[in-house]
Amino acid sequence: MKFGFIGVGLIGEVLVRKIKAAGHQVKIANSRGPQTLQTFAAEIGATAVTVEEAVQDVDIVFLVIPQKNVADLPKHLFKKVKKGTIVVDVGNYYPLRDGVIDAMENGMVESEWVEKQIGYPIVKVFNSINWRALDALSLPKGTAGRIALPISGDDAHAKEVISKLIDQIGYDPYDAGKIADSWRHQPGSPVYCTNVTREELTTWLPKVDRSSLPERRNLGVKLHLELLEQDIEKNVKSYGQAMRNALLKERI
Ligand SMILES: NC(=O)c1ccc[n+]([C@@H]2O[C@H](COP(=O)([O-])OP(=O)(O)OC[C@H]3O[C@@H](n4cnc5c(N)ncnc54)[C@H](OP(=O)(O)O)[C@@H]3O)[C@@H](O)[C@H]2O)c1
């Protein structure tokens, strides 16, 4: 399949490498222009392009940019995409990074906000796994302990296509419902960055308390910064365990 990436930072680069290694064609774009991506593109056999080119003549577009920057994408970017193009959003809202965005502070589901900005339906997935974990913890299908990734969207076919991709790159896809339900795997959810399995997702997704998400998200940020400070963040196993100990709980 043909992929277009907008955003090739920490998690974008991991996704691009894995999708390229799985045998797909990939175009990559960032905010500074294709000339800044030439070396990486040559290394992995991708093509560096502009944001506008990244969405043209592809099957799947990945949006992997800070949430606030979605509002800065070129107007009508998705107006002329090929029929059936699937758009995947990997982003999360962090006020510390994105500034305060009133709609989401007032409880709007993050993915619904993204859809409104770009005027196109999305599939939300890969938002709930840390980039180092995504890079290091893939496992063959059927292996005990394989991490499962919640996927939300309103288009069943699009979710099916992306679910196959998730499996192809080493993770279990888990249908988390419609876009309106995708708050269940936003930052602050017990299943966010805690490297849950399919069984754990089945247990935990129905228990997520929406009202507690902002407070839990902020505690997650505090813990992340502490783990960075202690140099534990680089150790993918210890980092994941610390996150699970602190956040895979109904109440914190
Ligand atoms: N890091 C993680 O572990 C992780 C895990 C799951 C989800 N996420 C979410 O994924 C998103 C990306 O995170 P990240 O950590 O990869 O961020 P990052 O390292 O800061 O990379 C951001 C990427 O987005 C590009 N970008 C920013 N604004 C753009 C624009 N207007 N047009 C085109 N490209 C633009 C940047 O390009 P330039 O450098 O040229 O500006 C850069 O390639 C965030 O929403 C984050 O919350 C992150």
The ligand as an ORCA input file, in Angstrom:
! r2SCAN-3c Opt
* xyz 0 1
  N       6.296     10.554     21.382
  C       5.455      9.547     21.746
  O       5.851      8.574     22.440
  C       4.029      9.571     21.263
  C       3.254      8.420     21.427
  C       1.925      8.401     20.977
  C       1.390      9.552     20.410
  N       2.147     10.664     20.286
  C       1.531     11.870     19.693
  O       1.976     11.940     18.351
  C       2.159     13.309     17.963
  C       3.627     13.498     17.544
  O       4.438     13.256     18.671
  P       6.026     13.180     18.558
  O       6.512     12.864     19.916
  O       6.452     12.336     17.425
  O       6.353     14.714     18.232
  P       7.715     15.368     17.721
  O       8.862     14.480     18.016
  O       7.730     16.755     18.260
  O       7.530     15.426     16.130
  C       6.546     16.205     15.555
  C       6.614     16.055     14.055
  O       5.498     16.775     13.498
  C       5.987     17.665     12.479
  N       5.075     18.793     12.386
  C       4.705     19.640     13.368
  N       3.835     20.542     12.898
  C       3.651     20.264     11.590
  C       2.884     20.848     10.563
  N       2.091     21.904     10.796
  N       2.957     20.325      9.325
  C       3.763     19.250      9.075
  N       4.502     18.639     10.025
  C       4.461     19.153     11.263
  C       7.369     18.034     12.939
  O       8.095     18.543     11.852
  P       9.157     19.739     12.067
  O      10.200     19.167     12.956
  O       9.606     20.062     10.686
  O       8.373     20.863     12.706
  C       7.880     16.680     13.423
  O       8.284     15.880     12.336
  C       1.763     14.138     19.169
  O       0.419     14.551     19.072
  C       1.939     13.171     20.338
  O       1.123     13.501     21.457
  C       3.465     10.704     20.694
*
